[in-house]
């Protein structure tokens, strides 16, 4: 992979992230905060469920 190709790839990445940022900034602030909390909530829920399943397996072996 040459340096030129690498630069082109970085440019495409920059353009993509700029577009995503523009879309993100065009969303009203309250919705952005809501989306942020929903993502955190989902991650926490998945982690907590895994934790509970581990506990269940540990303390109630079948």
C-alpha positions as CSV (number, residue, x, y, z in Angstrom):
1,X,0.0,0.0,0.0
2,X,1.6,3.3,-1.1
3,X,1.4,6.6,0.8
4,X,-0.9,8.0,-1.9
5,X,-3.4,5.2,-1.3
6,X,-3.2,5.7,2.4
7,X,-3.9,9.5,2.1
8,X,-6.9,8.8,-0.1
9,X,-8.3,6.3,2.5
10,X,-7.8,8.9,5.2
11,X,-9.6,11.5,3.1
12,X,-12.5,9.2,2.7
13,X,-12.6,8.5,6.4
14,X,-12.4,12.2,7.2
15,X,-15.3,12.9,4.8
16,X,-17.4,10.1,6.3
17,X,-16.8,11.3,9.9
18,X,-17.5,14.9,8.8
19,X,-20.8,13.8,7.3
20,X,-21.7,11.8,10.4
21,X,-20.8,14.8,12.6
22,X,-22.9,17.1,10.4
23,X,-25.9,14.8,10.7
24,X,-25.3,14.5,14.5
25,X,-25.1,18.3,14.9
26,X,-28.3,18.8,12.9
27,X,-30.1,16.6,15.5
28,X,-31.6,18.8,18.3
29,X,-29.6,18.6,21.6
30,X,-32.4,17.0,23.6
31,X,-32.7,14.1,21.1
32,X,-28.9,13.7,21.1
33,X,-28.9,13.4,24.9
34,X,-31.7,10.9,24.8
35,X,-29.9,8.7,22.2
36,X,-26.8,8.8,24.4
37,X,-28.7,7.7,27.5
38,X,-30.5,4.9,25.5
39,X,-27.2,3.5,24.3
40,X,-25.7,3.6,27.8
41,X,-28.9,1.9,29.2
42,X,-28.8,-0.9,26.6
43,X,-25.1,-1.6,27.3
44,X,-25.8,-1.6,31.1
45,X,-28.7,-3.9,30.6
46,X,-26.7,-6.4,28.6
47,X,-23.9,-6.3,31.2
48,X,-26.3,-6.7,34.1
49,X,-28.1,-9.6,32.5
50,X,-24.8,-11.4,31.9
51,X,-23.9,-10.8,35.5
52,X,-27.2,-12.2,36.8
53,X,-26.9,-15.2,34.5
54,X,-23.4,-15.9,35.8
55,X,-24.6,-15.6,39.4
56,X,-27.5,-17.9,38.7
57,X,-25.1,-20.5,37.2
58,X,-22.7,-20.1,40.2
59,X,-25.3,-20.4,43.0
60,X,-27.9,-22.7,41.4
61,X,-26.0,-25.3,39.4
62,X,-28.5,-27.7,37.7
